[in-house]
Every structure is written in structure tokens, then in C-alpha cells.
Amino acid sequence: MPRIARLVFPGAVYHVMNRGNNRQKIFKAEPDYRYYLSLLETYSQQCGVIVYAYCLMRTHLHLLVETPRGNL
């Protein structure tokens, strides 16, 4: 059964989650975490997305973000 389409609108707040295939590691060492955070900072500024919280774990990550322009 497919997932219901996500509602996208200006000012929406989302819990975004990403997981490695078959629960494989997506972060293998400390530099991987730092690199991901630098990308998150760059692209959240570029896209105008506000990151309220994040949790990075070896096999997955969680983000709490707001999209002032409705551009998730």
C-alpha cells in the first residue's frame, strides 16, 4: 500500500527521516557526520529551510525542519 502524498505548504514543519538500505551504515566515521552537517547547513541556507533539530545515527538520521516557502 503506497504512502499518502505529503502535504507541502509554506510554514509547514516536517519530521524527515532517512535510513540506509537494509539498515546499512550511512555514517562510518566522525568525518562523515561533519561532512553531512556541512552539507545540511549549505543547502538549508540555499533553499531557505529552517533546521530546528537533527539526530544523526550510524544507520539513519532524523531532521525537524520548517519550509517557509513550502519547498520540501
C-alpha positions in Angstrom: 0.0 0.0 0.0 1.6 3.3 -1.0 2.2 6.1 1.4 -0.2 9.1 1.3 1.3 12.1 -0.5 3.0 14.5 1.8 1.2 17.9 2.2 3.6 20.7 1.2 2.7 24.3 2.1 4.6 27.5 3.3 5.4 27.3 7.0 5.0 23.6 7.3 7.1 21.7 9.9 8.3 18.2 9.0 9.9 15.2 10.6 12.3 13.9 7.9 13.9 10.6 8.3 16.4 8.8 6.1 17.7 5.2 6.6 20.5 3.2 4.9 19.4 0.3 2.6 19.0 -2.8 4.7 19.9 -0.8 7.7 23.4 -0.4 6.5 25.6 2.3 8.0 25.4 5.7 6.3 27.9 7.3 8.7 31.1 5.2 9.1 33.3 7.7 10.9 33.3 11.1 12.6 34.3 12.9 9.4 31.1 11.6 7.7 29.0 13.3 10.4 30.8 16.6 10.0 30.5 16.4 6.2 26.8 15.7 6.3 26.3 18.7 8.7 28.2 21.0 6.4 26.0 19.9 3.5 22.9 20.4 5.6 24.0 23.9 6.6 24.8 24.9 3.0 21.6 23.5 1.4 19.3 24.6 4.1 20.5 28.1 3.7 20.4 27.9 -0.1 16.8 26.5 -0.1 15.6 28.7 2.8 14.7 25.7 5.0 15.0 26.1 8.8 16.5 23.2 10.7 15.2 23.0 14.3 16.7 19.8 15.3 18.7 16.8 14.0 19.8 13.4 15.2 22.5 11.6 13.3 23.0 7.9 14.0 25.1 5.3 12.2 22.3 3.8 10.2 19.8 6.6 9.9 19.0 10.3 10.6 16.1 12.5 11.7 15.6 16.1 10.9 12.9 18.5 12.2 12.6 21.2 9.5 10.3 24.1 8.6 9.8 25.2 5.0 8.8 28.9 4.9 8.4 28.7 1.1 6.7 25.3 1.1 9.6 23.8 -0.8 10.3 20.4 0.9 
